[in-house]
Amino acid sequence: MSTVEAVSPQGRRLAVVTAITGTVFIAAGAFWLSFTALADLARRSGIDAGQAWAWPLIVDGIIVVATVAVVALASQSRPTWYPWTLLAAGAVVSVTANAIHAIIAADTDVPAVLAASVAAIPPLVLLSITHLTVILTRPTTPDADVIEEIPAETVAPSQTVAVSVAAPTRAAEMPVVSVSERRKEATQLREVEGWSNKQIARHLGVHPSTVGRWFTPAISKEETS
């Protein structure tokens, strides 16, 4: 194995760990921004301050859970329409609620469209980064790597040996019978047993025309005499 092939798996693992660490920090930041905005919107909507924190957990929490469910069910070849529906619904509610809070709480000198656009970024990032994190943390199948690393030369010799060993075995099982012995047996089966050419050919494992050629000289000799 070359040096590049030996270092490659370690490099891939390092890249995955780095990517997972970065996505976790980004997801935490996006969740915190969305959490504070939704909690404040819940308080402004009449929910008690001691209970307002639960509303962003419900809205953004369904995004995280639905994303994990989509990836998990896809790897099992099962229908994923329901978690996709929950994921889309949670994303729409989160983005809309963040945009509404930004319009309500923004300064008067900031355009409402700009405030809504800025506020919509954290829930969208939370959606995409959660999906990416789940995909990166999925376990890979080790069998595929093992199969790819097996050289083709290791398979060919075993197949060659199997053929070379099996061939003499089959040859030994089939005894060699000379043509004269077969003709003698065919004559006995025809004259004594009264078998037809097809029956004799089937019994000796030859073509019926071959049996016919064996008896043709004898028939011609009898007619001339």
N, C-alpha and C positions, 0 to 999 in steps of 0.2 A: 504493500500500500504506500502511495506517495505521501509526501509531507502535506500537500494541499488537501488530500482526502482525509488525513488524520486530524488536521486542524479544523476542517470544515464543520463537523458536528459541534465542536466546542464554540466556534464562532456563531453558529446558528442559535445555540442556546443562550449565548450572551446577548445577541440581538433581541431574542424573544423576551428575556428578562428585562432588558432596557426598555423595550416597547411597552411591556406590561406595567412597569413602574411609572413611566410617563403617562400612560392612559389612566392609571389609577389617580394620579395627582390632578390631571385635567378633569376627570370625572368628578372628583371631590370638589374642586373649585366651581364647576358648573352647577353641581347639585346645591352647593351652599348659596350661590347667587340666586338660583331659582327658588330655593327654600325660603330665604328671607323675603323675596318679593311676594311669593304666594302666601306666606304667613301674614305679612302686612295687609295684603288684599283680603284675607279672611277676617282679620280684625276690623278692617274698614267695612266689611259686609255684615257685621253684627255678631260674629263668633267671638266668644269670650277669649281674652288674651291667654288664659291658661290652657285653652284647647285649640287655639289657632295653629299651633305647631303641627298638629296631626293632619291638617288638610294638605299641606305640601308633601307630607310623607305618603299620603294616599295617592296623590296625583302623579308625583315623580316616581314613587315606589312601583307603581304598576308598569312604568316604562322599563325599569330594571328587571322586574320579574318576567314580564312578557318577552323581553329580549333573550333572557336565559332560556325560557321555554321554547322559543323559536329555534334556537341553535340546538338545543338538546333533542327536540323532536325531529329536526331535520336529519340528524345523525342516525336516528333510529328508523328512518323511512316511514314516518307516521304523518298524518295530516297536520298541517300547521296553520290552517285558516283562522282558528279561534284565537291563538296567541297573537297572530298578526293583526287581527281585529282589535284586540285589547291594546296592542302596541300603538296602532294608529290612533285609536281613541284617546289614549293617555297623552300622546304627543300633541294632538290637536288641542286638548284641554289645557295642557301646560303652556304651550306657545301662546294661545289666546289669552290665558289668565295673566301671563307675564307682560304681554303687550298692553292689556287693559290697565294693569297696575302702573306701568311706565307712563301711560297717558295721564292717569290720575295724579300721580306723585311727581311728575316732571315739572321743571320750572316753566314759567310762561314764555320765556325767551327761546325755549327749545321746541322745534317743530314736533308735533305729535307723531308724525310718520317716523322721524328719526328716533324718537324715544321708544316707540314700539319695535322698531327694527333692532335696536341695541338690546332691548329686553328679551327679544325672541331668540337671541344667539345662545344663551346658556342652556335652555331646554333642548335645543337642536343639537348642541355639542354633547349634552348628556346622553341623548338618544344614540348618536353615532359612536361615541367613545365607549359606551357600555357594550354595544354590539361588537366593536373591535376587541375589547378586553375579553369577552367571552370566547370569541374565535381564537384568540392567542392562547388562552388557557386550556383549550380543548386538547385532550391527550391524543398524540399521534400513534399510528399503528406501526409497531416495530417490525412486523413481518415484511412490510414493503421495503424498508431499508436493507434488511438482511438479504432479500431476494435480489435486489439491485447490485449488492456487493459481491455476489457469487459469480466468479468468472465462468464463461461458457466452457472452458477447457475441462473443468472439473466434472462435467456431466457426460461429455462424449466418451471418455475411456470406460466408464461403467457400462454404458450402453453397448460398446464394442465387445466387452468381456461377456456380457449377457448373451449376445448373439453368438459369439464363438463357442460358448459352453453349451448353449441350447441346440445348436446345429448338429454336433456329433450325437447327442442324445436321441434326437429324432431319427437320425440315420441308423442308429443301432437298433431302434425298435422295428424297423422295416427290413425283413430278411430279403436278400437278393435271390431271385428265382430266374433261372436261365429260360430262354425261349423254348428250347427243346423239352424241358420239363413241363412248361405250360401247354405245349402242343400235345404232349403225351396225356396230360390230365384232361385236356379238352376232348381228345379222341375217346378216352374212357367214359367221360360224361355223356358224349353223344351216342356211342354205340351201346353202352351198358345201361345208362340211366335214361337215355332217350331225350336229353335236354335239347332245347333249341339253341341257335347261335346267340340270341339275345341273352338267354339265361346263362350260357357259358361265359359270355363277355362280361356280364354283370358280376359273376362269381370270381372271375380272374382279374377284373379291373382293367379290361382292355376294350377297344372299340369293336362293335359287331363286325365291321368290315375286316378287321384283323383276323377274327375267328373264321370268317368266310374264306380268306386267302389260305388259311391253314388247311382247309378241307377241299379246296378247289383241285389240287393235283390228284388227290385220291379219287374224286368223282370223275375226272377226265380219264383216268386210267381204267376205271371200271367200265366206262362207256365204250372205250376203244377195244377192250377185250371182249 
